[in-house]
Amino acid sequence: MKEFLKDMYIDIFRDGVTGIILAIILWITSLFVLAILLTGTLYLIDSSFLEESIAKGIITSKRIIPEHTDHGFIMAGKSMIPTTTHYPTSYEIQIRIDNLTDVVLFNENNFNKLKIGQVVNCTYKNGRLFESLYIDEVSW
């Protein structure tokens, strides 16, 4: 295994211009994959199996994201297939608890009942590694 990694990541630089180009692509790809794995692992450690707390939170902002449609392409064999994705209107409310904030999605009726500055009861979790807030439930 050690020889394989040495051949793949170090000795490939000795293979001329093509080897150097391939080595750079390999290193960049490896670092990118490593960064994604590290980010995912840290997120799981930060947000999994946390103790729930109950506290009062303050609504700091409200935002309506209108319905919209995105268009793109997916690869199916050697063909590019056009795709259309429709996103319905979403209603977001930002809630602050102990100087930490989280955004919670609501339906239109509940969104219209809540006002900025209103105090709500929240069931939430605090992250282990980062100063993060994960609101699970909101009642008023």
N, C-alpha and C positions, 0 to 999 in steps of 0.2 A: 504494500500500500504506500509506503514511504517513497519507494522508487517511482511508482506511478504518479504520485503528486509532484515529485521533483521533475519528472519528464514533462508533465502537463503544464506546470506553472513557471518553471525556471529554464529548463533546457530548450524549450520551444523558442526562446529568444535567440538561440544560436542558429536557427534555420533560415536566415536571410530575411529579406523584406517581408515575404509572405508570412514567415513565422512570427515576426515582430507584430504584424497587423493582427494575426490570429491570437497572439498572446495578449495583446491589449484588449481585444474584444472579450477574450476569456476572463481576464482579470476584472473588467468592468461588469460583465454579467455575473460573475461570482460575488462581487461586492454588492451588487444590487439585490441578488437573491438572499445573501446574508443579512442585508439591512431589512428586507421584508420579513424574514424569519425572526429577527431580533425584535422588530416592532410588534409583530403579532404575539410573540412570547411575553413581552413586557405588558402589552394590553391585557392578555389573559391573567397574568399575575396581579395586575392592578385592579381588575374588575370582577374576578371570580371568587365565589364563596366568601362574601363579605357579610358582616353583621349589619342588619337593618336598624335604622334609627328613625325616630319620628320627631319632627320639629316644624316650626312655622316658617314659611318662606314668603318672600315678597315678590310680586310680579313686577319685573323691571321693564319689559317690553313685549309687544305683540306684533306679529307679522303674518300677513296673508300672502301666500305664494300662489298666484293664479294658475289655473290649469294651463298646461302647455304640452306640446308634442315635440319629441326629438326624432330625427331621422338619422339613420346610419346604415352600415353594411356589415354583414357577417360573411365569413368564408365558408362555403360548403363545397368541399373538394377543390376544384379549380375555379369555381364560380363565385362571384360576389353577389350576394342576395340582399336587396334593400330591406330594411326593417323600419318599422314605425312604432314608437313607444309613446303611449298617452299617459300623462301624469295628471290626476285630478287635483283640484284646489286643495291646498293643505294649510292648516292653521297652527302656527307655532307661538308658544308663549315662553319667554325666558323667565326663570325663577331663580332668585338669589337666596341662599341659606349660608350664613356665616361667611360672607364675602366670596363664596364660590357660586358659580352659576351653571345651570343646565337648561337645555331647550326641551320642551315637552310638546308633543303633538296633541291637539284636541279636535273634536268635531265642531261643526259650525255653531250649534246651539250653545255648547259650553263655552266656546270661545267668546261669543257675544255676551254671555253672562258675567264674565270676568273683566275686571278693570285694572289698568296700570296702577300700582301702589297698593292693591288689595292684598291682604294677608291670607294665605291658604295653608292648610295642613298638608305636610308632605311625608311620605315614607321614602327614605333614601338610603344610599350607601356612599361612603367615602372611599376613594381609591387608596391602595396601600403605598404605591411608589410615587405617584404624582398627586398634586393637589387637584383631584378630580372629584366630581359630584355626579352620581347616577340616581336620578329621581325615578322611582318605580310607580308611585301612586300619588294623586293629588285630590284633596277633598276640600270643600269650603262650606 
